[in-house]
Amino acid sequence: MKAPATKAPKAKAPETKAAKPAKATKATGAAKAPRKPSATKAAASRKKASAEEARLSAMLALILKSLDDDKAEDIVSIDLAGKTPIADCMVIASGRSQRHVSAVAEHLIRRLKEKGLGTARVEGLRQGDWVLIDAGDVLVHVFRPEVREFYKLEKMWAANIPAEQAAEQVAI
């Protein structure tokens, strides 16, 4: 004797949720646009900017203290904000000799790494005439006095040249 045949249940098609229509306002009958969380994005952006400013301030303070502790001479800090996208600040200092310039630079690199401010990129450490330390937001130049006088970076970067005049100088 055969068992009665049973029907297999039909497979249901997956349900898709339709997008909810925008609600109409009572006064105009026009549909309201969904609200954007712009206030929270703006607050998060301000919080991020203040954290970056605090990091920059801490890095700049560490650099200036390190240079002063190692007896660097004629330390100058130049604000580059709005002048160039390569960095926010530039610090220029002098050492008394090639050995002093190299030692000041090595100590600064070590202190930046110890404080967790990243691994700086360095040029000119072996020669000791002009050491460039790129710490990201801050560029540090450590020169022998003769080399510093020759290149005069302070004069070049500290000048407030109008944009039109700067464009003319580049074109020449």
C-alpha positions in Angstrom: 0.0 0.0 0.0 1.2 3.4 -0.9 1.4 6.3 1.5 -0.8 9.3 0.6 1.1 11.9 -1.3 1.7 15.1 0.5 2.2 18.4 -1.2 5.5 20.2 -0.6 5.1 23.7 0.7 5.7 26.4 -2.0 8.8 28.5 -1.5 8.1 32.1 -0.8 9.9 34.8 -2.8 12.1 37.0 -0.5 10.3 40.1 0.6 11.9 43.4 -0.3 11.2 46.5 1.7 10.1 49.3 -0.4 11.4 52.7 0.5 9.1 54.7 2.6 7.6 57.6 0.8 8.4 61.0 2.3 5.7 62.4 4.6 3.7 65.3 3.4 3.4 68.3 5.6 -0.1 69.4 6.6 0.3 73.1 5.6 1.7 72.8 2.1 1.2 69.2 1.1 4.8 69.1 -0.1 7.0 66.2 0.9 9.6 66.7 3.6 13.2 65.8 2.7 14.9 63.4 5.2 17.0 65.2 7.8 20.8 65.1 7.4 22.9 64.7 10.5 25.0 67.8 9.6 25.2 69.0 13.2 26.9 65.8 14.4 29.2 65.9 11.4 30.2 69.5 12.1 30.8 68.7 15.8 32.9 65.7 14.9 34.9 67.8 12.4 35.5 70.5 15.1 36.6 67.8 17.5 39.0 66.3 15.0 40.4 69.8 14.2 41.0 70.6 17.8 42.7 67.2 18.3 45.0 67.9 15.4 45.8 71.4 16.8 46.6 69.9 20.1 48.9 67.3 18.5 50.6 70.1 16.5 51.1 72.2 19.6 52.5 69.3 21.5 54.9 68.4 18.6 56.1 72.0 18.3 56.6 72.4 22.0 58.7 69.1 22.1 60.8 70.3 19.1 61.5 73.7 20.6 62.4 72.2 24.0 64.6 69.6 22.4 66.5 72.2 20.4 66.9 74.4 23.4 68.1 71.5 25.6 70.7 70.6 23.1 72.0 74.2 22.9 70.9 75.0 19.4 71.3 78.6 18.5 69.0 81.2 16.9 65.9 79.1 17.0 63.1 80.5 14.9 59.5 79.2 14.4 57.6 80.2 11.3 53.8 79.6 10.8 53.2 78.2 7.3 49.4 77.9 7.6 48.0 79.4 4.4 51.4 79.7 2.7 52.0 76.2 1.7 50.3 72.8 2.0 53.6 71.0 2.8 53.5 71.7 6.5 51.9 73.9 9.2 55.0 75.1 10.8 58.8 75.4 10.1 61.5 75.6 12.8 65.0 76.8 11.9 68.0 76.5 14.2 71.8 76.6 14.0 74.4 74.3 15.5 78.0 75.4 16.2 79.7 72.7 14.1 78.9 69.7 11.9 79.1 67.4 14.9 76.8 69.6 16.9 74.2 69.9 14.0 74.2 66.1 13.7 73.8 65.5 17.4 71.0 68.0 17.8 69.2 66.4 14.9 69.7 62.8 16.2 68.4 63.8 19.6 65.3 65.4 18.2 64.5 62.4 16.0 64.9 60.1 19.0 62.6 62.3 21.2 59.9 62.5 18.5 59.9 58.7 18.2 59.9 58.2 22.0 56.8 60.5 22.4 55.0 58.5 19.7 54.9 61.4 17.2 55.9 59.2 14.3 59.1 58.4 12.5 60.5 61.5 10.9 62.1 61.5 7.5 65.6 62.9 7.6 68.0 64.3 5.0 71.6 65.5 5.4 72.4 63.8 8.8 75.7 62.3 7.7 77.1 65.5 6.3 76.0 67.7 9.2 75.9 71.0 7.2 72.1 71.2 6.9 69.8 68.6 8.3 66.2 68.6 7.3 63.7 66.7 9.5 60.2 66.2 8.1 58.0 65.4 11.1 54.8 65.7 9.1 53.1 68.9 10.2 56.4 70.5 11.3 59.6 70.9 9.2 62.8 71.3 11.1 66.0 72.7 9.5 69.2 72.5 11.6 72.1 74.4 9.9 75.7 75.3 10.4 75.7 79.2 10.7 77.5 79.7 7.4 75.0 77.5 5.5 72.1 79.2 7.2 73.3 82.6 6.2 73.8 81.5 2.6 70.2 80.1 2.1 68.3 82.6 4.3 65.2 80.4 4.7 63.7 82.8 7.3 63.6 85.6 4.8 62.0 83.5 2.1 59.2 81.9 4.3 58.6 84.7 6.8 57.8 87.3 4.1 54.2 88.1 3.6 54.0 88.5 -0.1 50.6 89.1 -1.7 49.4 86.2 -3.9 49.5 88.3 -7.1 53.2 89.2 -6.6 54.1 85.6 -5.7 52.5 84.5 -8.9 54.5 87.0 -10.9 57.7 85.9 -9.3 57.0 82.3 -10.2 56.3 83.2 -13.8 59.6 85.1 -14.2 
